[in-house]
């Protein structure tokens, strides 16, 4: 590792694994770090899951595990993100958790998470376009297009040059058949 050859270090550590090294937190943490850096996705995921099962997963490792699980196990990734959000209140987990819940169509869990925010957390998140987009999606899922439009208008106000946000707002206005606001947005 000191010579910068992570692949050789990783192979050496793999060859020297024993039952004792399987129980050594530092050893397993190093193996997971090397697997992550070398993009050995399956090994990184397996090691991080084992560390989680032992209750020794660090927050940054949990972030990585969630990212590794996101594609193939979005339900499990959502539960893990919710667990770490509730445990740490670190902002990384906040937009990710309802996003994963929305992806898995668990709207009730996403809404429960948003309802659990403190007023200070809510005020802070309402300054983030990603949060506003997610909340707009939840409003839309319930047929509350007015609230969805309001959140998207706030997001566009925060980042007026973001074409994706503007397009999302336009589509909401079209869906709501709000020709007045649509005409005004298109005239800008």
Beta strands, then each sheet from edge to edge (+ up, - down):
end
